Amino acid sequence: MQVLLLVAVALWAAGRLLAWIAAHPWIVPVVLAAAAAGGVLWHRYRAARFRRRAETARTLRYPVEHLDRLHHREFEHAVRDLMFRDGCADAVQVGGAGDNGADVKATDPFGRRWVLQCKHRRAGLAGAAVGTPDLHVLNGTGRPVHQGDVVVLVTNGRFSRPAQEFARSQRLHLVDRETLSAWAGGHRPLWELLRAVPPPRNPTSLS
């Protein structure tokens, strides 16, 4: 009974609304014009916000000592922001439970898909070296799961010698403290600091 009553009320309200619109035909174009204007303003707002973010990102610099003091999740966000600074408009932090070895994903201006895993060391170089077990996870998921063209492990510390040898054999890229310092504290994009980065997927005037 209650359902029928609600349906009846809804039909009555709809009928009254249609009758009111019929008596005031000018309201339809006004509402449509307002909706269109609102859509244009929202688009302009989002575009302006993106431009402001991009302008701010271009001046982004992180002393490596600042990165040492971050929480490991903040470190991931800093890496994401650096990728955005370098022109990766879709850079996103994805680290967390079930991340399958990826903490940051991004697409560079040349169409290459980057998959980055971050290993933060509070003690910097004095902390434990990043070893091959971490690289095993990244190597197993970076390309087959995350479809990465460039698979990278970033640390503010150091890598063990076996980890370096494994990375070379598997075409994994390592960003150690020295490279991170040059990247975060400078203005060059990461792909200019790494060796043997795959060629652009989408050649542009930048390539």
The 8 nearest C-alpha neighbors of each residue, nearest first, counted from 0:
[[1, 3, 2, 4, 5, 6, 7, 8],
 [0, 2, 4, 3, 5, 6, 7, 8],
 [1, 3, 5, 4, 0, 6, 7, 8],
 [4, 2, 6, 0, 5, 1, 7, 8],
 [3, 5, 1, 7, 2, 6, 8, 0],
 [4, 6, 8, 2, 7, 3, 9, 1],
 [7, 5, 9, 3, 4, 8, 10, 2],
 [6, 8, 4, 10, 5, 9, 11, 3],
 [7, 9, 11, 5, 6, 10, 12, 4],
 [10, 8, 6, 12, 11, 7, 13, 5],
 [11, 9, 13, 7, 12, 8, 14, 6],
 [10, 12, 8, 14, 9, 13, 7, 15],
 [13, 11, 9, 15, 14, 10, 8, 16],
 [14, 12, 10, 16, 11, 15, 9, 17],
 [13, 15, 11, 17, 12, 16, 10, 18],
 [14, 16, 18, 12, 13, 17, 19, 11],
 [15, 17, 13, 19, 18, 14, 12, 20],
 [18, 16, 20, 14, 19, 15, 21, 13],
 [17, 19, 21, 15, 16, 20, 14, 22],
 [18, 20, 22, 16, 21, 17, 15, 23],
 [19, 21, 23, 17, 22, 18, 24, 16],
 [22, 20, 18, 19, 23, 24, 17, 16],
 [21, 23, 19, 20, 24, 18, 17, 25],
 [22, 24, 20, 21, 25, 26, 19, 27],
 [25, 23, 26, 21, 20, 22, 27, 28],
 [24, 26, 23, 27, 28, 29, 20, 22],
 [25, 27, 29, 24, 28, 23, 30, 20],
 [28, 26, 30, 29, 25, 31, 24, 20],
 [29, 27, 31, 30, 26, 32, 25, 24],
 [30, 28, 26, 32, 27, 31, 33, 25],
 [31, 29, 33, 27, 32, 28, 26, 34],
 [32, 30, 28, 34, 33, 29, 35, 27],
 [31, 33, 35, 29, 34, 30, 28, 36],
 [34, 32, 30, 36, 31, 35, 37, 29],
 [33, 35, 37, 31, 32, 36, 30, 38],
 [36, 34, 38, 32, 37, 33, 31, 39],
 [37, 35, 33, 39, 38, 34, 32, 40],
 [38, 36, 34, 40, 35, 39, 33, 41],
 [37, 39, 35, 41, 36, 40, 42, 34],
 [38, 40, 36, 42, 37, 41, 43, 35],
 [39, 41, 43, 37, 42, 38, 44, 36],
 [42, 40, 44, 38, 43, 39, 37, 45],
 [41, 43, 39, 45, 44, 40, 46, 38],
 [44, 42, 46, 40, 41, 45, 47, 39],
 [43, 45, 41, 47, 42, 46, 40, 48],
 [44, 46, 48, 42, 47, 43, 49, 41],
 [47, 45, 43, 49, 48, 44, 42, 50],
 [48, 46, 50, 44, 49, 45, 43, 51],
 [49, 47, 45, 51, 50, 46, 44, 52],
 [48, 50, 52, 46, 47, 51, 53, 45],
 [51, 49, 53, 47, 52, 48, 54, 46],
 [52, 50, 54, 48, 53, 49, 55, 47],
 [51, 53, 49, 55, 50, 54, 56, 48],
 [52, 54, 56, 50, 55, 51, 49, 57],
 [55, 53, 51, 57, 56, 52, 50, 58],
 [54, 56, 52, 53, 57, 58, 51, 59],
 [55, 57, 84, 53, 59, 58, 54, 52],
 [58, 56, 84, 54, 55, 59, 53, 85],
 [57, 59, 56, 55, 60, 54, 84, 186],
 [60, 58, 56, 57, 55, 61, 84, 81],
 [59, 61, 184, 183, 58, 185, 62, 186],
 [62, 60, 183, 184, 63, 65, 59, 66],
 [63, 61, 65, 64, 184, 60, 183, 180],
 [62, 64, 66, 180, 65, 61, 67, 183],
 [65, 63, 67, 62, 66, 68, 61, 123],
 [66, 64, 63, 62, 67, 68, 61, 69],
 [65, 67, 63, 64, 69, 68, 74, 62],
 [68, 66, 64, 65, 121, 69, 123, 63],
 [67, 69, 66, 65, 121, 70, 64, 122],
 [70, 68, 66, 67, 73, 74, 71, 65],
 [69, 71, 73, 72, 74, 68, 119, 121],
 [70, 72, 74, 73, 119, 69, 75, 118],
 [73, 71, 75, 74, 70, 76, 94, 69],
 [74, 72, 76, 70, 75, 71, 69, 77],
 [73, 75, 71, 77, 72, 76, 69, 70],
 [76, 74, 72, 78, 73, 77, 117, 79],
 [75, 77, 79, 73, 74, 78, 92, 80],
 [76, 78, 74, 80, 79, 75, 73, 81],
 [79, 77, 81, 75, 76, 80, 74, 82],
 [78, 80, 76, 82, 77, 81, 90, 92],
 [81, 79, 83, 77, 82, 78, 84, 76],
 [80, 82, 84, 78, 83, 79, 77, 85],
 [81, 83, 85, 79, 84, 80, 87, 90],
 [82, 84, 87, 80, 86, 85, 81, 88],
 [85, 83, 56, 81, 57, 82, 86, 80],
 [84, 86, 82, 188, 83, 87, 81, 57],
 [85, 87, 83, 84, 88, 108, 107, 82],
 [88, 86, 83, 107, 106, 90, 89, 82],
 [87, 89, 83, 90, 86, 106, 105, 107],
 [88, 90, 87, 105, 91, 106, 83, 104],
 [91, 89, 105, 87, 83, 88, 104, 79],
 [90, 92, 104, 103, 79, 89, 93, 105],
 [91, 93, 103, 102, 94, 79, 76, 75],
 [92, 94, 102, 103, 91, 95, 98, 101],
 [95, 102, 93, 98, 92, 101, 103, 96],
 [94, 96, 98, 97, 93, 102, 72, 101],
 [95, 97, 98, 94, 99, 93, 100, 102],
 [96, 98, 99, 95, 94, 100, 101, 93],
 [97, 99, 94, 95, 100, 101, 96, 93],
 [100, 98, 97, 101, 140, 136, 137, 144],
 [99, 101, 137, 98, 136, 116, 140, 102],
 [102, 100, 116, 98, 115, 99, 103, 94],
 [94, 101, 103, 116, 93, 92, 115, 117],
 [104, 102, 92, 115, 93, 91, 101, 79],
 [105, 103, 114, 91, 113, 90, 115, 92],
 [104, 106, 90, 113, 89, 87, 112, 91],
 [105, 107, 112, 87, 111, 110, 113, 89],
 [106, 108, 87, 109, 111, 110, 86, 105],
 [109, 107, 110, 86, 87, 106, 111, 205],
 [110, 108, 199, 201, 107, 111, 200, 202],
 [109, 111, 200, 201, 107, 108, 106, 199],
 [112, 110, 106, 107, 109, 148, 200, 199],
 [111, 113, 106, 147, 148, 105, 149, 110],
 [114, 112, 149, 105, 147, 104, 106, 150],
 [115, 113, 104, 150, 147, 103, 101, 141],
 [116, 114, 151, 103, 152, 101, 102, 150],
 [115, 117, 152, 102, 101, 153, 100, 151],
 [118, 116, 153, 152, 154, 75, 102, 119],
 [119, 117, 154, 153, 120, 116, 152, 155],
 [118, 120, 71, 154, 155, 117, 121, 74],
 [119, 121, 123, 122, 126, 156, 155, 118],
 [122, 120, 67, 123, 119, 68, 126, 69],
 [121, 123, 126, 125, 120, 124, 67, 156],
 [124, 122, 156, 120, 125, 126, 121, 155],
 [123, 125, 156, 126, 157, 122, 155, 176],
 [124, 126, 122, 123, 127, 156, 128, 120],
 [127, 125, 122, 124, 123, 120, 128, 156],
 [126, 128, 129, 125, 120, 157, 156, 124],
 [127, 129, 158, 157, 159, 130, 126, 156],
 [128, 130, 158, 159, 157, 127, 131, 133],
 [131, 129, 162, 159, 132, 128, 133, 158],
 [130, 132, 162, 134, 133, 135, 161, 165],
 [133, 131, 135, 134, 130, 136, 162, 129],
 [134, 132, 135, 131, 136, 130, 137, 129],
 [133, 135, 131, 137, 136, 132, 138, 130],
 [134, 136, 132, 138, 133, 137, 131, 139],
 [137, 135, 139, 134, 133, 138, 100, 140],
 [138, 136, 134, 100, 141, 140, 139, 135],
 [137, 139, 135, 136, 141, 140, 134, 142],
 [138, 140, 136, 137, 135, 141, 143, 142],
 [139, 141, 144, 137, 143, 138, 142, 145],
 [142, 140, 145, 137, 147, 138, 150, 144],
 [141, 143, 146, 147, 145, 140, 144, 148],
 [142, 144, 140, 146, 145, 141, 139, 147],
 [145, 143, 140, 146, 142, 141, 139, 99],
 [144, 146, 141, 147, 142, 143, 140, 114],
 [147, 145, 142, 143, 144, 141, 148, 112],
 [148, 146, 142, 112, 113, 149, 114, 145],
 [147, 149, 112, 111, 113, 150, 146, 142],
 [148, 150, 113, 147, 114, 112, 151, 196],
 [151, 149, 114, 171, 141, 147, 115, 113],
 [152, 150, 172, 115, 173, 171, 114, 116],
 [151, 153, 116, 173, 115, 117, 174, 172],
 [154, 152, 174, 117, 116, 118, 173, 175],
 [155, 153, 118, 156, 175, 119, 117, 174],
 [154, 156, 176, 123, 119, 175, 120, 179],
 [155, 157, 124, 123, 154, 176, 120, 175],
 [158, 156, 128, 175, 124, 129, 176, 154],
 [159, 157, 129, 128, 162, 130, 160, 163],
 [158, 160, 162, 128, 130, 161, 129, 163],
 [159, 161, 163, 162, 164, 158, 130, 165],
 [162, 160, 164, 163, 159, 165, 131, 130],
 [163, 161, 131, 165, 130, 159, 160, 164],
 [164, 162, 160, 166, 161, 165, 167, 159],
 [163, 165, 161, 167, 162, 166, 160, 168],
 [164, 166, 162, 168, 167, 163, 161, 169],
 [167, 165, 171, 163, 169, 164, 168, 170],
 [168, 166, 164, 170, 165, 169, 171, 163],
 [167, 169, 165, 166, 170, 164, 171, 163],
 [168, 170, 166, 171, 167, 165, 138, 164],
 [171, 169, 167, 168, 166, 172, 150, 195],
 [172, 170, 166, 169, 150, 151, 167, 173],
 [171, 173, 151, 150, 152, 170, 166, 174],
 [174, 172, 152, 151, 175, 153, 171, 166],
 [173, 175, 153, 178, 179, 152, 154, 172],
 [176, 174, 154, 178, 157, 177, 179, 156],
 [175, 177, 155, 179, 156, 178, 180, 154],
 [176, 178, 180, 179, 175, 181, 174, 155],
 [177, 179, 181, 180, 175, 174, 176, 182],
 [178, 180, 176, 182, 181, 177, 183, 175],
 [179, 181, 177, 63, 183, 178, 182, 184],
 [182, 180, 178, 179, 184, 185, 183, 177],
 [183, 181, 179, 185, 180, 184, 178, 189],
 [184, 182, 61, 180, 60, 185, 179, 181],
 [183, 185, 60, 61, 62, 181, 180, 182],
 [186, 184, 182, 181, 183, 187, 60, 180],
 [185, 187, 188, 182, 184, 183, 60, 57],
 [186, 188, 185, 182, 191, 189, 192, 85],
 [189, 187, 85, 190, 191, 186, 182, 192],
 [188, 190, 192, 191, 182, 193, 187, 85],
 [189, 191, 193, 192, 188, 196, 194, 187],
 [192, 190, 189, 188, 193, 187, 194, 196],
 [191, 193, 189, 190, 194, 188, 178, 187],
 [194, 192, 190, 191, 189, 196, 195, 172],
 [193, 195, 196, 192, 191, 190, 172, 197],
 [194, 196, 197, 193, 170, 198, 172, 190],
 [195, 197, 194, 198, 193, 190, 149, 172],
 [198, 196, 195, 199, 149, 148, 111, 200],
 [199, 197, 196, 200, 111, 109, 202, 195],
 [200, 198, 109, 201, 202, 111, 110, 197],
 [199, 201, 110, 111, 109, 202, 198, 197],
 [200, 202, 109, 110, 199, 203, 111, 108],
 [203, 201, 199, 206, 109, 200, 204, 205],
 [204, 202, 205, 206, 201, 109, 108, 199],
 [203, 205, 206, 202, 109, 201, 108, 199],
 [206, 204, 203, 202, 109, 108, 199, 201],
 [205, 203, 204, 202, 109, 199, 201, 198]]
